[in-house]
């Protein structure tokens, strides 16, 4: 350990990496040759009073704030949901003036709205049906909300936009992918952020003839933290607003159950 000292406040991405291998050099820290996930292969789980972080020099990012900073929730979001939403916008190649569809109103989908707006998207359609969440999505930059699902939802999105060039799919179900494929224009790009809950998808001749690009995947969060950090520090983005309830560490199972039951959008755990 050379870059940090006892007492430093840090943010840790959801995987560890050495930040020196060829994959890390490409910004693909999720594939680090010496990296891995917390809670596997004898490595501590990521939620506890103390955690041993492998390759700490390459994994942890020092924060220039105190532990009681009001920015802490947004800084914590850089460990996963904000960097994942940003990954979707980057891999979809969102740029100035784009029309973007975000499928899913969970924490990652809402952060994808932030990311798309940050990269200059002009129109952002958020597909979701939980009013409290989509309301927050509007505050983050969504210009339209579509609550309908399936073919009805696709028809509504196309009615609003005529179809979109960029889609960020942040759910992981086959229905969400079908929505993305139905809404995207020929030659468009779909970035998948939701962990797939299916093994087979529609990649046959019909999709082939449309020249659609499928991209996305697990976020290399470490690659993005330092890119997004200045915007959190100066208040340009506030992804910490996705944390809508706080739990003490000894109630972590309750926090996960509350999220699974859709009672909580994103739980913040405090020691």
Rosetta blueprint (number, residue, H / E / L):
1 X L
2 X L
3 X L
4 X L
5 X L
6 X L
7 X L
8 X L
9 X L
10 X E
11 X E
12 X E
13 X L
14 X L
15 X E
16 X E
17 X L
18 X L
19 X L
20 X L
21 X L
22 X H
23 X H
24 X H
25 X H
26 X L
27 X L
28 X L
29 X H
30 X H
31 X H
32 X L
33 X L
34 X L
35 X L
36 X E
37 X E
38 X L
39 X L
40 X L
41 X L
42 X L
43 X L
44 X L
45 X L
46 X L
47 X L
48 X L
49 X L
50 X L
51 X L
52 X L
53 X L
54 X L
55 X L
56 X H
57 X H
58 X H
59 X H
60 X E
61 X E
62 X E
63 X L
64 X L
65 X L
66 X L
67 X L
68 X L
69 X L
70 X L
71 X L
72 X H
73 X H
74 X H
75 X H
76 X H
77 X H
78 X L
79 X L
80 X L
81 X H
82 X H
83 X H
84 X H
85 X H
86 X H
87 X H
88 X H
89 X H
90 X H
91 X H
92 X L
93 X L
94 X L
95 X L
96 X L
97 X L
98 X L
99 X E
100 X E
101 X E
102 X E
103 X E
104 X L
105 X L
106 X L
107 X H
108 X H
109 X H
110 X H
111 X H
112 X H
113 X H
114 X H
115 X H
116 X H
117 X H
118 X H
119 X L
120 X L
121 X L
122 X L
123 X E
124 X E
125 X E
126 X E
127 X E
128 X L
129 X L
130 X L
131 X H
132 X H
133 X H
134 X H
135 X H
136 X H
137 X H
138 X H
139 X H
140 X H
141 X L
142 X L
143 X L
144 X E
145 X E
146 X E
147 X L
148 X L
149 X L
150 X H
151 X H
152 X H
153 X H
154 X H
155 X H
156 X H
157 X H
158 X H
159 X H
160 X H
161 X H
162 X L
163 X L
164 X E
165 X E
166 X E
167 X E
168 X E
169 X E
170 X L
171 X L
172 X L
173 X L
174 X H
175 X H
176 X H
177 X H
178 X H
179 X H
180 X H
181 X H
182 X H
183 X H
184 X E
185 X E
186 X E
187 X E
188 X E
189 X E
190 X E
191 X E
192 X E
193 X L
194 X L
195 X L
196 X L
197 X L
198 X L
199 X L
200 X L
201 X L
202 X L
203 X L
204 X L
205 X H
206 X H
207 X H
208 X H
209 X H
210 X L
211 X L
212 X L
213 X E
214 X E
215 X E
216 X E
217 X L
218 X L
219 X L
220 X L
221 X H
222 X H
223 X H
224 X H
225 X H
226 X H
227 X H
228 X H
229 X H
230 X H
231 X H
232 X H
233 X H
234 X L
235 X L
236 X L
237 X L
238 X L
239 X H
240 X H
241 X H
242 X H
243 X L
244 X L
245 X E
246 X E
247 X E
248 X E
249 X H
250 X H
251 X H
252 X H
253 X H
254 X H
255 X H
256 X H
257 X H
258 X H
259 X H
260 X H
261 X L
262 X L
263 X L
264 X L
265 X L
266 X L
267 X E
268 X E
269 X E
270 X E
271 X L
